[in-house]
Amino acid sequence: MHRAVKNISGLSAAAALALAGTAMAAPVASHAAKVPHTSQRVLTANAQNQKQVKKLIGNTSYTPIVRTFTPKPTSTKDFNGYQRIVIKSPKGTGPVVGSFALTGAQAGSVIVTSAQVVQKQNAYVINLKFPGEQGKTGKLKVSLISR
């Protein structure tokens, strides 16, 4: 006759080990799901703006400006870095629409917290956050259409 060894909780040793293994793996899985990213609101607005930029970039009535940046934190607070990118419209014109494309960045290394046309500054302003200042930041391609 074979007796199963049971621990204090009443589970067999094999079941206790299996349960402990899943308990140890659970924090790792939940941590991966918590990687910070750009909000859906900013991404949706940017997708609409990219469509509008595509339409207007070939129109001779508008002045396109396309610049590529390597995101780098210009200020820090706690463990996070921050950067504000301002693309001014040419003199005599006003910003109509702007969009951005972040390529080559590791997930969670750069977060676009906001991107909007600011008429008061006559510019397209993008605010970036670098959580923990870790990982490759890639390249940020910014397009601004002015008129």
Backbone as CSV, one residue per row, in Angstrom:
resi,resn,N_x,N_y,N_z,CA_x,CA_y,CA_z,C_x,C_y,C_z
1,MET,0.836,-1.171,0.000,0.000,0.000,0.000,0.884,1.238,0.000
2,HIS,0.529,2.183,-0.839,1.309,3.411,-0.991,0.551,4.576,-0.384
3,ARG,1.199,5.314,0.501,0.540,6.467,1.130,1.093,7.748,0.530
4,ALA,0.226,8.645,0.183,0.654,9.952,-0.334,1.020,10.836,0.850
5,VAL,2.150,11.485,0.747,2.591,12.390,1.796,1.841,13.701,1.625
6,LYS,1.217,14.185,2.684,0.456,15.425,2.609,1.091,16.456,3.523
7,ASN,1.048,17.725,3.077,1.605,18.802,3.893,0.522,19.390,4.784
8,ILE,0.811,20.474,5.445,-0.105,21.081,6.404,-1.419,21.488,5.752
9,SER,-1.368,21.968,4.489,-2.584,22.430,3.833,-3.466,21.287,3.352
10,GLY,-2.980,20.044,3.452,-3.787,18.907,3.041,-3.546,18.510,1.592
11,LEU,-2.623,19.180,0.900,-2.314,18.844,-0.484,-1.167,17.854,-0.532
12,SER,-1.145,17.049,-1.583,-0.012,16.150,-1.746,1.218,16.983,-2.094
13,ALA,2.392,16.420,-1.924,3.637,17.148,-2.158,3.722,17.634,-3.606
14,ALA,3.304,16.811,-4.550,3.364,17.190,-5.962,2.422,18.355,-6.254
15,ALA,1.224,18.309,-5.670,0.262,19.391,-5.881,0.758,20.683,-5.240
16,ALA,1.395,20.583,-4.080,1.925,21.768,-3.401,3.045,22.400,-4.222
17,LEU,3.909,21.571,-4.810,4.996,22.094,-5.650,4.441,22.756,-6.905
18,ALA,3.440,22.143,-7.517,2.836,22.716,-8.721,2.183,24.053,-8.399
19,LEU,1.504,24.114,-7.268,0.852,25.349,-6.851,1.883,26.432,-6.546
20,ALA,2.978,26.059,-5.899,4.036,27.019,-5.579,4.693,27.523,-6.858
21,GLY,4.842,26.653,-7.856,5.442,27.068,-9.133,4.595,28.104,-9.847
22,THR,3.271,27.942,-9.825,2.399,28.927,-10.476,2.357,30.212,-9.665
23,ALA,2.476,30.114,-8.351,2.486,31.322,-7.523,3.747,32.127,-7.779
24,MET,4.847,31.427,-8.043,6.108,32.127,-8.320,6.074,32.751,-9.714
25,ALA,5.435,32.121,-10.676,5.399,32.625,-12.047,4.391,33.753,-12.216
26,ALA,3.379,33.815,-11.381,2.325,34.814,-11.524,2.841,36.252,-11.467
27,PRO,3.723,36.629,-10.505,4.196,38.006,-10.490,4.972,38.376,-11.751
28,VAL,5.693,37.425,-12.329,6.453,37.699,-13.541,5.506,38.014,-14.685
29,ALA,4.457,37.227,-14.836,3.490,37.444,-15.913,2.767,38.769,-15.728
30,SER,2.385,39.087,-14.505,1.670,40.342,-14.293,2.585,41.536,-14.481
31,HIS,3.871,41.379,-14.181,4.820,42.471,-14.385,4.964,42.787,-15.874
32,ALA,4.998,41.746,-16.706,5.123,41.956,-18.150,3.910,42.691,-18.695
33,ALA,2.749,42.470,-18.104,1.534,43.131,-18.576,1.494,44.602,-18.161
34,LYS,2.317,44.996,-17.191,2.296,46.361,-16.677,3.305,47.279,-17.366
35,VAL,3.858,46.879,-18.491,4.798,47.726,-19.213,4.061,48.987,-19.647
36,PRO,4.555,50.167,-19.255,3.858,51.399,-19.623,3.914,51.641,-21.131
37,HIS,2.879,52.267,-21.647,2.827,52.543,-23.076,2.030,53.821,-23.327
38,THR,2.095,54.298,-24.557,1.364,55.495,-24.953,-0.135,55.217,-24.859
39,SER,-0.898,56.178,-24.340,-2.331,55.971,-24.130,-3.068,55.800,-25.459
40,GLN,-4.184,55.107,-25.388,-4.993,54.851,-26.574,-5.544,56.143,-27.159
41,ARG,-5.844,57.106,-26.309,-6.369,58.403,-26.757,-5.353,59.108,-27.664
42,VAL,-4.083,59.106,-27.252,-3.032,59.758,-28.049,-2.820,58.999,-29.354
43,LEU,-2.825,57.671,-29.293,-2.608,56.869,-30.508,-3.741,57.031,-31.518
44,THR,-4.980,57.094,-31.034,-6.129,57.274,-31.924,-6.084,58.632,-32.608
45,ALA,-5.802,59.680,-31.834,-5.712,61.027,-32.408,-4.577,61.103,-33.426
46,ASN,-3.452,60.436,-33.117,-2.319,60.458,-34.026,-2.633,59.717,-35.329
47,ALA,-3.385,58.625,-35.253,-3.762,57.873,-36.464,-4.616,58.741,-37.378
48,GLN,-5.547,59.496,-36.805,-6.374,60.406,-37.607,-5.519,61.516,-38.205
49,ASN,-4.588,62.038,-37.412,-3.715,63.107,-37.900,-2.803,62.619,-39.018
50,GLN,-2.329,61.366,-38.930,-1.473,60.819,-39.984,-2.223,60.744,-41.312
51,LYS,-3.500,60.389,-41.263,-4.307,60.353,-42.491,-4.418,61.744,-43.094
52,GLN,-4.645,62.739,-42.245,-4.778,64.112,-42.732,-3.444,64.637,-43.278
53,VAL,-2.341,64.297,-42.618,-1.017,64.710,-43.092,-0.743,64.107,-44.462
54,LYS,-1.093,62.827,-44.648,-0.899,62.161,-45.938,-1.646,62.876,-47.054
55,LYS,-2.869,63.323,-46.756,-3.672,64.039,-47.756,-3.053,65.382,-48.121
56,LEU,-2.571,66.114,-47.111,-2.129,67.496,-47.320,-0.662,67.642,-47.712
57,ILE,0.148,66.615,-47.531,1.590,66.760,-47.758,1.932,67.053,-49.221
58,GLY,1.117,66.583,-50.139,1.388,66.836,-51.556,0.757,68.119,-52.083
59,ASN,-0.094,68.758,-51.280,-0.796,69.964,-51.697,0.152,71.169,-51.624
60,THR,0.256,71.922,-52.720,1.189,73.058,-52.770,0.712,74.252,-51.957
61,SER,-0.539,74.245,-51.507,-1.051,75.338,-50.677,-0.568,75.231,-49.231
62,TYR,-0.019,74.078,-48.875,0.440,73.837,-47.507,1.954,73.668,-47.471
63,THR,2.558,73.997,-46.328,4.000,73.865,-46.147,4.281,72.694,-45.208
64,PRO,4.887,71.607,-45.731,5.188,70.469,-44.860,6.571,70.613,-44.208
65,ILE,6.671,70.165,-42.973,7.949,70.095,-42.271,8.051,68.680,-41.721
66,VAL,9.107,67.958,-42.090,9.322,66.602,-41.597,10.698,66.568,-40.944
67,ARG,10.726,66.182,-39.665,11.993,66.127,-38.925,12.076,64.802,-38.189
68,THR,13.314,64.333,-38.024,13.562,63.101,-37.276,14.392,63.422,-36.046
69,PHE,13.952,62.917,-34.904,14.630,63.161,-33.638,15.031,61.838,-33.011
70,THR,16.106,61.878,-32.224,16.451,60.764,-31.355,16.022,61.180,-29.962
71,PRO,14.963,60.583,-29.438,14.465,61.007,-28.126,15.496,60.810,-27.023
72,LYS,15.732,61.858,-26.247,16.643,61.819,-25.102,16.023,62.651,-23.995
73,PRO,16.053,62.157,-22.770,15.470,62.946,-21.681,16.270,64.221,-21.432
74,THR,15.569,65.354,-21.345,16.231,66.627,-21.061,16.089,67.012,-19.598
75,SER,15.135,66.373,-18.907,14.993,66.601,-17.472,14.588,65.293,-16.816
76,THR,14.851,65.188,-15.529,14.490,63.975,-14.804,13.794,64.329,-13.499
77,LYS,12.943,63.426,-13.075,12.288,63.538,-11.777,12.130,62.112,-11.270
78,ASP,12.640,61.838,-10.094,12.715,60.483,-9.556,13.511,59.630,-10.542
79,PHE,12.950,58.536,-11.030,13.675,57.680,-11.966,13.223,57.881,-13.404
80,ASN,12.334,58.822,-13.652,11.786,59.038,-14.988,12.437,60.238,-15.659
81,GLY,12.571,60.158,-16.989,13.082,61.270,-17.773,11.956,61.872,-18.596
82,TYR,12.123,63.143,-18.967,11.088,63.843,-19.728,11.735,64.668,-20.834
83,GLN,10.991,64.859,-21.914,11.441,65.715,-23.012,10.226,66.335,-23.679
84,ARG,10.371,67.578,-24.082,9.333,68.263,-24.858,9.961,68.638,-26.199
85,ILE,9.309,68.242,-27.270,9.779,68.582,-28.616,8.800,69.590,-29.200
86,VAL,9.318,70.727,-29.650,8.493,71.789,-30.224,8.947,72.018,-31.658
87,ILE,8.041,71.843,-32.617,8.328,72.102,-34.033,7.525,73.329,-34.423
88,LYS,8.218,74.422,-34.642,7.566,75.696,-34.980,7.188,75.724,-36.459
89,SER,6.098,76.408,-36.743,5.699,76.650,-38.132,6.580,77.745,-38.716
90,PRO,6.793,77.732,-40.033,7.562,78.814,-40.645,6.873,80.160,-40.447
91,LYS,7.666,81.217,-40.474,7.116,82.565,-40.295,6.027,82.852,-41.323
92,GLY,4.956,83.437,-40.862,3.861,83.785,-41.756,2.860,82.667,-41.978
93,THR,3.092,81.515,-41.363,2.154,80.395,-41.491,1.707,79.951,-40.102
94,GLY,0.640,79.207,-40.077,0.136,78.648,-38.823,0.037,77.142,-38.928
95,PRO,0.228,76.427,-37.833,0.151,74.967,-37.879,-1.283,74.488,-38.136
96,VAL,-1.415,73.488,-38.988,-2.727,72.923,-39.304,-2.879,71.571,-38.606
97,VAL,-1.941,70.668,-38.858,-1.991,69.325,-38.285,-0.571,68.775,-38.174
98,GLY,-0.366,67.932,-37.187,0.932,67.295,-37.006,0.740,65.842,-36.621
99,SER,1.757,65.029,-36.903,1.703,63.620,-36.519,3.113,63.138,-36.211
100,PHE,3.196,61.989,-35.560,4.497,61.423,-35.208,4.494,59.927,-35.475
101,ALA,5.704,59.370,-35.627,5.877,57.930,-35.765,7.134,57.549,-34.995
102,LEU,6.986,56.682,-34.010,8.100,56.221,-33.198,8.517,54.853,-33.707
103,THR,9.771,54.721,-34.146,10.248,53.456,-34.698,11.519,53.021,-33.985
104,GLY,11.700,51.725,-33.874,12.923,51.165,-33.310,13.048,51.276,-31.801
105,ALA,11.996,51.623,-31.110,12.054,51.763,-29.660,11.598,50.469,-28.987
106,GLN,12.216,50.155,-27.861,11.767,49.009,-27.076,10.468,49.371,-26.372
107,ALA,9.641,48.374,-26.159,8.349,48.602,-25.507,8.554,49.220,-24.129
108,GLY,7.881,50.317,-23.882,7.937,50.966,-22.589,9.123,51.875,-22.358
109,SER,10.035,51.996,-23.345,11.196,52.864,-23.135,10.859,54.332,-23.386
110,VAL,9.891,54.601,-24.276,9.437,55.965,-24.555,7.914,55.960,-24.582
111,ILE,7.326,56.917,-23.879,5.871,57.066,-23.884,5.552,58.475,-24.364
112,VAL,4.685,58.584,-25.356,4.223,59.894,-25.810,3.032,60.254,-24.923
113,THR,3.232,61.227,-24.028,2.151,61.588,-23.103,1.148,62.529,-23.759
114,SER,1.608,63.386,-24.688,0.678,64.229,-25.445,1.361,64.697,-26.728
115,ALA,0.554,64.956,-27.735,1.027,65.486,-29.015,-0.103,66.322,-29.580
116,GLN,0.129,67.624,-29.718,-0.953,68.501,-30.173,-0.417,69.764,-30.817
117,VAL,-1.251,70.342,-31.684,-0.961,71.639,-32.279,-1.336,72.694,-31.249
118,VAL,-0.389,73.589,-30.954,-0.629,74.668,-30.000,-0.578,75.985,-30.766
119,GLN,-1.744,76.577,-31.027,-1.821,77.807,-31.825,-1.093,78.964,-31.143
120,LYS,-1.156,79.008,-29.826,-0.519,80.087,-29.077,0.995,80.120,-29.310
121,GLN,1.604,78.938,-29.424,3.043,78.837,-29.685,3.353,78.748,-31.170
122,ASN,2.320,78.653,-32.007,2.491,78.497,-33.445,3.352,77.264,-33.742
123,ALA,3.015,76.134,-33.067,3.875,74.962,-33.158,3.095,73.674,-32.890
124,TYR,3.778,72.573,-33.190,3.310,71.231,-32.834,4.174,70.780,-31.667
125,VAL,3.557,70.425,-30.556,4.291,70.112,-29.324,4.054,68.647,-28.939
126,ILE,5.164,67.939,-28.694,5.106,66.539,-28.280,5.804,66.419,-26.933
127,ASN,5.115,65.813,-25.964,5.698,65.557,-24.647,5.999,64.071,-24.521
128,LEU,7.239,63.768,-24.139,7.688,62.382,-24.007,8.054,62.078,-22.564
129,LYS,7.883,60.816,-22.196,8.280,60.347,-20.870,9.128,59.099,-21.067
130,PHE,10.197,58.990,-20.287,11.104,57.850,-20.345,11.045,57.141,-18.992
131,PRO,10.144,56.160,-18.803,10.022,55.508,-17.503,11.269,54.706,-17.160
132,GLY,11.898,55.057,-16.079,13.091,54.344,-15.653,14.314,54.614,-16.503
133,GLU,14.159,55.398,-17.557,15.246,55.725,-18.488,16.013,54.486,-18.920
134,GLN,15.294,53.453,-19.343,15.933,52.223,-19.775,15.445,51.822,-21.153
135,GLY,16.306,51.133,-21.888,15.937,50.606,-23.194,16.291,51.549,-24.326
136,LYS,16.178,51.016,-25.543,16.454,51.803,-26.744,15.284,52.729,-27.019
137,THR,15.590,53.997,-27.303,14.527,54.977,-27.522,14.145,55.107,-28.990
138,GLY,14.931,54.553,-29.894,14.579,54.567,-31.307,14.628,55.955,-31.925
139,LYS,13.823,56.151,-32.958,13.744,57.428,-33.682,12.301,57.915,-33.699
140,LEU,12.137,59.219,-33.618,10.813,59.835,-33.655,10.749,60.715,-34.897
141,LYS,9.886,60.339,-35.844,9.700,61.115,-37.065,8.451,61.974,-36.880
142,VAL,8.626,63.284,-37.002,7.527,64.220,-36.772,7.214,64.961,-38.067
143,SER,5.927,65.017,-38.404,5.478,65.758,-39.586,4.536,66.860,-39.141
144,LEU,4.743,68.054,-39.678,3.881,69.197,-39.391,3.465,69.821,-40.693
145,ILE,2.182,70.086,-40.848,1.658,70.756,-42.035,1.200,72.151,-41.599
146,SER,1.711,73.166,-42.279,1.358,74.552,-41.959,0.728,75.213,-43.177
147,ARG,0.012,76.318,-42.899,-0.582,77.067,-43.998,-0.536,78.539,-43.702
